[in-house]
Amino acid sequence: MSAFSAFDWLTFLTILLLTFSLFLVITGAFTAYFGSGKSRKIGVGLLVGGLVVGVFWAWYAGPYNAGTNLVGTIAQSIGVILAAVIGAAAAIGLFLLAIMKS
């Protein structure tokens, strides 16, 4: 796997938008499932918004854009997002463990 520049504008924007859309989908699904009334509608809006952003970016900068290797950028971006989520979850878990034990 070759290294990539996370601060290249296309790579940075792809990571930003994929993270944004992923977490909108996750929080929207959670809110739509567990919410009631108005919050359920907000959850559906978040879910749809996340899907629209993700699909729009994939379509806009998708495989038809010959100037960049988007598949490689998206694959590496998913790895960066996954690492960030695992790191954040570990930190939150450690924080909760420390708070619960005290």
C-alpha positions as CSV (number, residue, x, y, z in Angstrom):
1,M,0.0,0.0,0.0
2,S,1.5,3.3,-1.0
3,A,1.4,6.4,1.2
4,F,-0.8,9.3,0.3
5,S,-0.9,12.9,1.2
6,A,-3.8,13.5,3.6
7,F,-3.5,17.3,2.9
8,D,-3.9,17.0,-0.8
9,W,-7.2,18.9,-1.4
10,L,-9.0,16.0,-3.0
11,T,-7.9,13.5,-0.4
12,F,-8.7,15.9,2.5
13,L,-12.1,16.7,1.0
14,T,-12.9,13.0,0.4
15,I,-12.0,12.1,4.0
16,L,-14.0,15.0,5.4
17,L,-17.1,14.3,3.3
18,L,-17.0,10.5,3.9
19,T,-16.6,11.0,7.6
20,F,-19.4,13.5,7.7
21,S,-21.8,11.3,5.7
22,L,-20.8,8.2,7.6
23,F,-21.6,9.8,11.0
24,L,-24.8,11.4,9.7
25,V,-26.0,7.9,8.6
26,I,-25.0,6.4,11.9
27,T,-26.6,9.1,14.1
28,G,-29.6,9.3,11.8
29,A,-30.2,5.6,12.0
30,F,-29.8,5.6,15.8
31,T,-32.2,8.5,16.2
32,A,-34.7,7.2,13.8
33,Y,-34.8,3.8,15.5
34,F,-34.8,4.9,19.1
35,G,-36.5,8.2,18.8
36,S,-40.1,9.0,18.9
37,G,-42.2,11.7,17.2
38,K,-40.3,14.7,16.1
39,S,-36.8,13.2,16.9
40,R,-37.6,10.2,14.7
41,K,-38.3,12.6,11.8
42,I,-35.0,14.4,12.5
43,G,-33.2,11.0,12.5
44,V,-34.7,10.2,9.1
45,G,-33.5,13.6,7.8
46,L,-30.0,13.0,9.1
47,L,-30.0,9.5,7.6
48,V,-31.1,10.8,4.2
49,G,-28.7,13.8,4.4
50,G,-25.8,11.4,5.0
51,L,-26.7,9.2,2.1
52,V,-27.2,12.2,-0.2
53,V,-23.8,13.7,0.7
54,G,-22.0,10.3,0.3
55,V,-23.7,9.4,-3.0
56,F,-23.2,13.0,-4.3
57,W,-19.5,12.9,-3.6
58,A,-19.1,9.4,-5.1
59,W,-21.0,10.5,-8.2
60,Y,-19.3,13.9,-8.5
61,A,-15.7,12.6,-8.1
62,G,-16.4,9.1,-9.0
63,P,-14.8,6.8,-11.5
64,Y,-15.7,9.1,-14.4
65,N,-13.2,11.7,-13.2
66,A,-10.2,10.5,-15.1
67,G,-7.8,12.9,-13.3
68,T,-7.5,11.0,-10.1
69,N,-7.5,7.5,-8.7
70,L,-10.6,7.9,-6.6
71,V,-11.0,4.2,-5.8
72,G,-7.6,4.3,-4.1
73,T,-8.3,7.6,-2.4
74,I,-11.7,6.3,-1.0
75,A,-10.1,3.0,0.1
76,Q,-7.3,4.9,2.0
77,S,-9.9,7.4,3.3
78,I,-12.0,4.5,4.7
79,G,-8.8,3.2,6.5
80,V,-8.1,6.7,7.9
81,I,-11.8,7.0,9.1
82,L,-11.7,3.5,10.6
83,A,-8.5,4.3,12.5
84,A,-10.0,7.6,13.8
85,V,-13.2,5.9,14.9
86,I,-11.3,3.1,16.7
87,G,-9.0,5.7,18.4
88,A,-12.0,7.8,19.5
89,A,-13.9,4.8,20.7
90,A,-10.9,3.6,22.7
91,A,-10.5,7.1,24.3
92,I,-14.2,7.3,25.1
93,G,-14.1,3.8,26.6
94,L,-11.1,4.6,28.7
95,F,-12.8,7.8,29.9
96,L,-16.0,6.0,30.8
97,L,-14.1,3.3,32.6
98,A,-12.2,5.9,34.6
99,I,-15.4,7.8,35.5
100,M,-17.4,4.6,36.4
101,K,-14.6,3.3,38.6
102,S,-14.2,6.5,40.6
